[in-house]
Amino acid sequence: MRPLGDRRAHVRLEVVGALWGTLELSETADVLNISTTGALIESPLPAVPDSSQLVILVIDDQELSVETHVRHNSRVVPESDPPQYLIGLEFVSPPTKLVHSIERLGEGLGGGSEAAV
């Protein structure tokens, strides 16, 4: 018979040492600036610097999955409620369609200049 305080249906094991896991969350974020090498986004959730994240960008009504590395993360205003974070992302092998769309966007601005992350 189980003790009255333990109502778990399955046995739990103690972890000794480091055990890593992954938690995938889906949250909409605003793209503040973008280049062919990365983007700066504003998100209600922070990201871990130096982590890899799969980002889905919607371009011309098509979803493009892009593997990214988080290069920096900072809270916009410490007392904001809800909190907002600025996250610098570096694209890892961005799809050709994404690169071409960003280049077209730059040409539309007249200078063809890219925004830096």
Backbone bond lengths (Angstrom), bond angles and torsions (degrees), N, CA, C in turn:
res aa  C-N    CA-C-N  psi(-1)  N-CA   C-N-CA  omega(-1)  CA-C   N-CA-C  phi
1 M - - - 1.450 - - 1.528 109.14 -
2 R 1.357 115.76 138.21 1.462 120.90 -179.91 1.518 109.94 -78.29
3 P 1.351 115.78 150.92 1.462 117.99 173.67 1.527 109.87 -62.95
4 L 1.321 117.17 151.77 1.458 121.93 -176.80 1.523 113.16 -59.89
5 G 1.334 118.51 -32.35 1.454 121.13 -177.14 1.524 113.68 -77.47
6 D 1.323 119.40 -19.15 1.461 121.94 -177.12 1.526 109.66 -103.84
7 R 1.322 116.65 106.61 1.466 121.14 -177.39 1.524 112.35 -109.23
8 R 1.298 117.86 18.00 1.457 121.31 -179.56 1.524 110.71 -69.32
9 A 1.323 114.75 141.60 1.460 119.75 178.33 1.524 111.62 -81.18
10 H 1.365 116.56 -24.36 1.461 120.97 -177.11 1.516 110.42 -125.78
11 V 1.311 115.86 153.13 1.458 122.09 179.36 1.527 109.50 -68.92
12 R 1.316 117.49 138.02 1.466 123.59 174.90 1.511 107.93 -106.09
13 L 1.337 115.86 139.42 1.451 121.17 -179.04 1.514 109.62 -111.40
14 E 1.306 116.67 139.97 1.462 121.36 178.13 1.520 109.19 -75.25
15 V 1.330 116.03 134.45 1.458 121.31 178.24 1.513 108.37 -95.94
16 V 1.297 115.84 123.82 1.454 121.45 178.19 1.529 106.91 -108.10
17 G 1.340 116.67 119.37 1.459 120.45 -177.10 1.513 110.70 97.51
18 A 1.315 115.53 -166.46 1.465 121.30 -176.58 1.523 110.43 -89.72
19 L 1.310 116.19 134.70 1.458 122.77 175.22 1.517 106.85 -136.28
20 W 1.344 116.49 116.67 1.457 121.36 -175.46 1.511 110.51 -96.51
21 G 1.314 115.38 148.24 1.453 121.36 176.70 1.515 109.69 -140.24
22 T 1.310 116.20 175.48 1.456 122.12 179.87 1.515 109.07 -127.36
23 L 1.320 115.12 136.22 1.450 121.43 176.08 1.515 107.45 -124.38
24 E 1.309 116.76 120.77 1.457 120.38 -178.43 1.527 108.90 -101.93
25 L 1.322 115.26 124.23 1.456 121.37 177.49 1.519 108.81 -120.81
26 S 1.299 115.74 145.05 1.453 119.72 177.90 1.521 108.16 -114.32
27 E 1.318 115.92 118.50 1.466 121.56 -178.02 1.519 108.61 -142.14
28 T 1.317 116.85 137.05 1.454 121.39 177.50 1.521 109.44 -76.51
29 A 1.337 115.46 138.16 1.459 121.32 179.16 1.525 108.42 -133.10
30 D 1.330 115.82 154.47 1.458 121.72 177.44 1.523 109.86 -93.20
31 V 1.334 116.42 133.26 1.461 121.37 174.88 1.517 107.15 -85.10
32 L 1.333 117.23 117.78 1.464 121.93 -179.58 1.514 112.09 -88.28
33 N 1.342 117.37 -41.03 1.457 121.03 172.05 1.513 108.32 -152.94
34 I 1.326 115.13 157.87 1.464 119.83 -174.01 1.518 109.47 -148.21
35 S 1.319 116.40 147.53 1.462 123.28 173.25 1.518 107.04 -137.85
36 T 1.325 116.65 -179.77 1.462 119.47 178.93 1.524 111.93 -71.67
37 T 1.334 117.53 -12.17 1.463 120.41 -178.58 1.523 114.00 -108.07
38 G 1.349 118.21 -12.39 1.457 118.91 -178.98 1.508 112.91 178.00
39 A 1.325 115.12 -173.66 1.463 120.84 -177.92 1.523 110.34 -151.48
40 L 1.322 114.38 157.33 1.457 121.68 171.76 1.521 105.93 -113.03
41 I 1.333 116.30 123.56 1.455 120.41 -179.11 1.523 110.14 -120.50
42 E 1.332 115.47 157.37 1.464 121.65 173.59 1.515 106.67 -114.24
43 S 1.320 116.06 125.38 1.455 122.16 -172.78 1.531 111.44 -134.50
44 P 1.329 117.84 148.65 1.463 119.90 174.23 1.532 112.61 -76.31
45 L 1.341 117.17 -10.10 1.460 121.53 178.73 1.522 109.94 -117.27
46 P 1.330 118.30 140.38 1.461 120.29 177.38 1.532 110.30 -77.12
47 A 1.309 116.39 164.38 1.468 122.43 174.74 1.516 107.98 -126.13
48 V 1.303 115.91 150.79 1.462 120.77 -178.61 1.528 109.34 -81.31
49 P 1.349 117.87 122.25 1.462 119.80 177.25 1.526 111.69 -56.06
50 D 1.322 116.44 143.42 1.471 124.89 -179.30 1.530 113.46 70.50
51 S 1.338 117.37 9.21 1.462 119.24 176.17 1.526 109.71 -89.73
52 S 1.307 116.71 162.05 1.457 122.64 174.94 1.516 108.32 -99.53
53 Q 1.333 116.26 135.54 1.463 121.20 -178.81 1.519 109.08 -135.15
54 L 1.319 116.70 139.43 1.448 121.63 172.56 1.520 107.19 -90.10
55 V 1.323 117.02 121.39 1.463 123.15 -178.13 1.522 107.90 -114.45
56 I 1.318 116.88 135.61 1.462 121.61 176.81 1.521 107.59 -107.90
57 L 1.324 115.44 117.74 1.457 121.96 178.35 1.521 108.61 -105.31
58 V 1.331 116.78 140.82 1.462 121.13 177.26 1.522 107.61 -103.22
59 I 1.332 115.93 114.70 1.457 122.33 -179.17 1.520 107.87 -129.46
60 D 1.332 116.44 126.32 1.473 121.72 -178.31 1.528 110.69 51.91
61 D 1.332 116.12 44.50 1.465 123.93 179.38 1.531 113.82 61.72
62 Q 1.318 117.70 18.32 1.459 121.77 176.09 1.524 109.25 -119.37
63 E 1.328 115.39 138.98 1.458 120.51 177.89 1.527 109.82 -87.13
64 L 1.327 115.81 129.12 1.461 121.68 176.84 1.522 109.05 -119.06
65 S 1.319 116.46 124.94 1.469 120.90 176.37 1.516 108.90 -87.64
66 V 1.329 115.71 129.98 1.457 121.46 -178.24 1.524 108.64 -130.57
67 E 1.321 116.39 125.30 1.465 120.92 174.17 1.521 107.30 -77.36
68 T 1.325 117.07 131.76 1.459 121.36 -178.31 1.525 110.94 -131.41
69 H 1.325 114.70 161.71 1.471 122.69 169.40 1.519 106.65 -114.89
70 V 1.325 116.07 133.02 1.465 120.95 176.68 1.514 107.86 -79.47
71 R 1.330 116.53 119.86 1.463 121.30 -178.12 1.517 112.57 -97.76
72 H 1.345 117.68 -32.31 1.462 119.42 174.25 1.525 109.25 -156.56
73 N 1.322 114.70 160.68 1.444 122.49 -176.74 1.527 107.90 -151.79
74 S 1.339 117.14 126.80 1.465 118.64 178.02 1.522 109.20 -146.73
75 R 1.325 115.06 148.36 1.453 120.21 178.43 1.524 108.74 -78.07
76 V 1.345 116.48 136.80 1.460 121.22 -175.30 1.520 110.86 -64.60
77 V 1.308 117.04 -61.33 1.465 122.23 177.73 1.525 105.81 -131.40
78 P 1.322 117.57 121.27 1.467 120.01 -174.60 1.528 115.16 -52.68
79 E 1.320 117.95 -33.24 1.466 119.34 -176.34 1.524 113.10 -98.66
80 S 1.346 118.92 7.60 1.465 120.19 -177.03 1.531 110.21 -66.62
81 D 1.316 114.71 145.30 1.455 120.21 179.01 1.514 108.86 -136.18
82 P 1.286 122.64 113.82 1.460 125.29 0.34 1.530 111.41 -73.70
83 P 1.324 116.94 158.06 1.464 119.51 -178.63 1.522 111.77 -67.35
84 Q 1.321 116.73 150.68 1.455 123.86 175.96 1.524 108.25 -128.70
85 Y 1.318 116.15 144.73 1.459 121.34 -177.35 1.529 110.61 -127.11
86 L 1.321 116.30 140.60 1.456 122.32 171.48 1.522 106.98 -95.03
87 I 1.339 116.35 126.03 1.455 121.49 -175.65 1.524 108.89 -125.67
88 G 1.326 115.89 121.23 1.459 121.70 176.71 1.513 109.77 -91.23
89 L 1.335 116.53 122.36 1.457 122.27 -177.85 1.526 110.45 -114.70
90 E 1.312 116.96 138.47 1.461 122.30 172.33 1.524 107.34 -108.13
91 F 1.349 117.26 127.35 1.453 121.39 179.13 1.523 110.29 -73.36
92 V 1.326 116.12 138.30 1.457 122.52 175.03 1.531 106.36 -109.78
93 S 1.313 117.31 111.78 1.467 122.46 -178.26 1.524 112.26 49.59
94 P 1.343 117.64 63.89 1.463 119.99 -178.63 1.528 111.18 -64.27
95 P 1.344 117.49 145.12 1.462 120.36 177.98 1.526 111.07 -60.62
96 T 1.325 116.65 147.76 1.463 122.30 -179.67 1.524 111.19 -56.90
97 K 1.324 117.76 -39.02 1.464 121.23 179.96 1.530 110.44 -60.40
98 L 1.319 117.67 -39.31 1.461 121.04 178.59 1.532 110.30 -65.44
99 V 1.320 117.01 -46.41 1.467 121.36 -179.06 1.521 110.25 -60.44
100 H 1.326 117.40 -45.51 1.467 121.06 -179.79 1.528 111.28 -64.32
101 S 1.319 117.57 -40.33 1.469 121.01 179.16 1.524 111.18 -64.18
102 I 1.321 117.46 -40.59 1.466 121.47 179.22 1.528 110.03 -68.26
103 E 1.329 117.05 -40.37 1.465 120.33 177.66 1.532 110.85 -62.83
104 R 1.340 117.88 -41.07 1.466 121.44 177.12 1.520 110.66 -63.07
105 L 1.321 116.22 -39.55 1.460 120.93 177.96 1.524 110.05 -61.70
106 G 1.321 117.58 -42.66 1.459 122.26 178.46 1.516 112.22 -64.48
107 E 1.327 116.89 -38.85 1.460 120.71 177.72 1.524 110.84 -64.98
108 G 1.318 116.86 -34.34 1.462 121.40 179.13 1.518 112.57 -67.88
109 L 1.330 116.73 -20.22 1.466 120.61 178.86 1.518 111.66 -85.21
110 G 1.329 117.18 -6.42 1.471 120.69 175.97 1.508 113.96 94.94
111 G 1.308 118.89 -30.62 1.463 118.99 -176.01 1.497 112.98 -106.43
112 G 1.314 117.11 -13.99 1.445 119.23 -177.57 1.512 113.00 67.37
113 S 1.342 117.12 11.08 1.465 119.60 -178.19 1.509 110.00 -77.96
114 E 1.323 114.89 151.74 1.459 121.19 -179.74 1.511 109.57 -104.94
115 A 1.316 115.30 146.22 1.454 119.86 174.31 1.515 108.60 -82.04
116 A 1.287 116.79 136.23 1.470 120.79 -179.20 1.503 110.68 -87.43
117 V 1.324 115.83 151.36 1.459 121.31 177.36 1.507 108.04 -84.78
